[in-house]
Amino acid sequence: MTGEQLFAHVVERAGWEFGGAHSGHLINQFPYETIDSAKIASYIAPGRDQPMRRTGRNGQVCHWFLEIHQVDRERQIGRFYEELPDLGHQQSCCSAYRPVLG
């Protein structure tokens, strides 16, 4: 599955309006310092057509962080879901659901 395919799947099943330009990002040793927003390959988003299950330039298995932001504009509320998805690699998973108020 590519990042673009996963993004389309998430948006299609969101239920509420999908509120983000992407639905997750690549996890690196220092993710917020190394993710370049101009590099679509670092995101689960339209235009990212490479397989998600792969190794990076350093030879290590790539791991992803799934982020789903949904909004209900009429009620002025939102919700946020995040998870470390299991792409068939040995890794621990966690998830959180946080309601976000207007």
N, C-alpha and C positions, 0 to 999 in steps of 0.2 A: 504494500500500500504506500502511496506517495503522500507527502504532506498536503498536497492539493486535494487528493481524494478524501483524506481524513477530515479536512476543513469542510468540504461539501457535505460529508456525512453528519458532522456536528451541527452545521447550520440547518440542515434539513430536519433534524430531530430536536431542535432546541425547544420547541413549544412556545416560548416567548420570543420576542424579537432578539436576534443575535446582536450583541453590542460591541463587537471587537473587529479589528482589522485582521487579526490572526487568532488562532485557537491554541497557541502554545509555542514553545521554543526549545532549541537545543540546550542541553545542560553541559556546561564546561566546568573546569576547575574553579573559575571565577566568572560565572555566567553574566553578571550585569556589567562587567568590565570588558568582556570579549565579544558580546553579541553586537553586531553592527546592523542597525536597522535597514541599511541599504542592501544587505546580503540576504536575500529571500531564502537561501539555503539554510539559514539558522532558524526558520520559522515554520509552523504548520499553517500554511496560508495558500491562497491562490497563486499560481505561478511556480510553486515548489514541486517540480515533477520528478525528483529523484526518490528512490526507495528510502523509507525511514529506517528500516533494518539494514544497517551498514556499518562500516568502520570509518573513522575520521582520518584526516591526513596524518595523525600521529599513530595510526594503526590500532587504536582502542575502539571498542564498541561504542556507538553513539547512543546516548540516552536522551529522552525527550520529556518535557514537562507540559502536560495538557492543561490549558486554561480556558474555561468557558464562561463568558460574561453575557448574561441575559438581562433584558430590561422590559418592564411593562410601563410604557410612557403614560398611559391613561391613569394608572394608580401611582405613578412617580416612584416606583420601587425597582430594585434590581437584585440579582443574585449572582454569585460567583462560585464556580466549581473548579477545583484543581486536583490533579492526580499525576503520579508517575506511572504511565501506562506500561504494561508488560507486553513487550514486542517479541516475546519468545526468548529473551535473555534471562540469565540469572540475575535478579535484582530484587530489592525490597520495594514494596509499593505502599503508598499512603494516599489518602484522599481527604479533602475537607470541603465542606459546603458552608459558605458564609453569606447570609442575606446582606444586601447593601441597601441602605435607605437613601432615597432621593438625593 
